[in-house]
């Protein structure tokens, strides 16, 4: 087993010029009031890896060109379509009008495990909430469904960027099996 060099890896990757040719994951992601620049940067980078449709930064979520976001994103702010919209409800209502299902990444009384989401739920918008308070009830009231990541230890949740990474790559796997 030989580790691939950066050049060898790059040969099989898209470029900014060829992104329009890539089959995107029909998932929009809404970040609501994420506090950490580093979490936002990490989510940008993960969004590039999963090749999502668009990232919405809402509430008081920091957005580029903050240096901490740019440092952590490693260029993904250029490859991921994104927009800052202060009011997350505006985004959700617009996407619902387009027939896109709204899915919260949150523990609710009716949430199902993230890996049980079915392919008939695409396209969808994944709503990711604040690091401490999660997705607000106001936004949950607008959601069609919710998914959760089961926890087996004493903590009730994962870091928001880690949880997002787990969920988005499982969504990618489900979609790719269509």
C-alpha positions in Angstrom: 0.0 0.0 0.0 1.4 3.4 -1.1 0.0 6.7 0.1 -1.1 8.8 -2.9 0.6 12.1 -3.4 -1.3 15.4 -3.7 -0.8 15.4 -7.4 -2.1 11.8 -7.8 -5.2 12.7 -5.8 -5.8 15.9 -7.7 -5.9 14.0 -11.0 -9.3 12.6 -10.1 -10.8 15.7 -8.6 -12.9 18.4 -10.1 -11.7 22.0 -10.5 -13.5 25.3 -10.0 -13.8 25.3 -13.8 -15.4 21.8 -14.0 -17.7 22.0 -11.0 -20.7 22.6 -13.2 -20.2 19.1 -14.6 -20.4 17.3 -11.2 -23.5 15.5 -10.1 -24.4 17.5 -7.0 -26.2 16.0 -4.0 -29.7 17.5 -4.0 -29.4 18.8 -0.5 -29.5 22.4 0.7 -28.0 23.0 4.1 -29.2 25.7 6.4 -27.0 26.7 9.4 -28.9 28.6 12.0 -27.0 30.7 14.5 -23.8 28.6 14.6 -21.4 30.4 16.9 -18.0 29.2 15.9 -16.1 30.4 12.8 -14.2 27.1 12.9 -17.3 25.0 12.8 -18.6 27.0 9.8 -15.3 26.6 8.0 -15.4 22.9 8.7 -18.9 22.6 7.4 -17.9 24.4 4.2 -15.1 21.9 3.7 -17.4 18.9 4.4 -20.0 20.4 2.1 -17.4 20.5 -0.7 -16.6 16.9 0.0 -20.2 15.8 -0.3 -20.8 18.3 -3.1 -24.1 19.7 -1.8 -26.4 22.0 -3.8 -26.1 25.1 -1.6 -25.3 26.3 1.9 -27.4 28.9 3.7 -25.8 30.8 6.6 -28.5 32.3 8.8 -29.1 34.1 12.0 -25.8 35.2 13.6 -23.8 32.5 11.8 -20.5 34.0 10.8 -19.8 34.0 7.1 -16.8 34.7 4.8 -14.5 36.4 4.5 -13.7 35.8 8.2 -10.1 34.6 8.4 -10.9 31.6 10.7 -13.6 30.4 8.3 -11.2 30.7 5.3 -8.4 28.9 7.2 -10.6 26.0 8.1 -12.5 25.8 4.8 -9.2 25.5 2.8 -10.8 27.1 -0.3 -14.2 25.4 0.0 -15.9 28.9 0.2 -15.1 29.1 -3.6 -16.4 25.6 -4.5 -19.6 25.6 -2.4 -22.5 27.8 -3.4 -23.5 29.8 -0.4 -25.6 32.7 0.7 -26.1 34.6 3.9 -29.8 35.2 4.8 -30.5 36.6 8.2 -34.0 35.0 8.6 -33.9 31.2 8.3 -37.7 31.1 8.0 -37.4 33.0 4.7 -35.1 30.3 3.3 -37.3 27.4 4.6 -40.5 28.9 3.2 -38.8 29.6 -0.2 -37.5 26.0 -0.4 -40.9 24.5 0.6 -42.5 26.4 -2.2 -40.1 24.6 -4.5 -41.2 21.2 -3.1 -38.1 20.6 -1.1 -38.6 18.7 2.1 -37.2 20.3 5.3 -35.3 18.0 7.6 -33.8 19.0 11.0 -30.7 17.4 12.4 -32.2 17.3 15.9 -33.4 15.0 18.6 -37.2 15.3 18.6 -40.1 13.0 19.8 -40.4 11.8 16.2 -36.9 11.8 14.9 -35.5 8.7 13.2 -31.9 7.6 13.0 -30.0 9.5 10.3 -29.2 6.3 8.4 -32.9 5.4 8.0 -33.7 8.4 5.7 -35.1 7.1 2.5 -34.3 8.2 -1.0 -37.8 9.5 -1.7 -36.9 12.4 0.7 -34.7 14.1 -2.0 -34.4 16.9 -2.7 -34.2 18.2 0.9 -32.9 20.9 3.1 -30.9 19.8 6.2 -31.4 22.3 9.0 -28.4 22.4 11.5 -28.8 24.4 14.7 -26.7 26.2 17.3 -24.0 24.3 19.1 -25.7 24.6 22.5 -29.4 25.0 21.8 -29.8 23.1 18.6 -32.6 23.7 16.1 -35.1 26.2 17.5 -38.7 25.2 18.0 -39.8 27.9 15.6 -37.8 26.2 12.8 -38.8 22.7 13.9 -42.4 23.7 13.5 -41.6 24.3 9.8 -39.8 21.0 9.3 -41.3 17.9 7.6 -39.1 15.4 9.5 -36.1 15.2 11.7 -33.1 12.8 12.0 -30.8 12.1 14.9 -27.4 10.5 15.5 -27.8 7.9 18.3 -25.6 8.6 21.3 -24.1 5.7 23.3 -22.0 7.6 25.9 -22.9 10.0 28.6 -23.0 13.1 26.3 -26.2 14.0 24.6 -24.7 15.3 21.3 -21.7 15.6 19.1 -19.9 18.7 17.9 -22.1 20.4 15.2 -19.5 20.1 12.5 -18.9 16.4 13.3 -22.6 15.6 13.4 -23.1 17.4 10.1 -20.3 15.4 8.5 -21.8 12.1 9.6 -25.3 13.1 8.4 -24.3 14.6 5.1 -22.2 11.7 4.0 -24.9 9.2 4.8 -27.3 11.3 2.8 -24.7 11.2 -0.1 -24.6 7.4 0.2 -28.4 7.1 0.2 -28.7 9.4 -2.8 -25.9 7.7 -4.8 -27.7 4.4 -4.4 -30.7 5.7 -6.4 
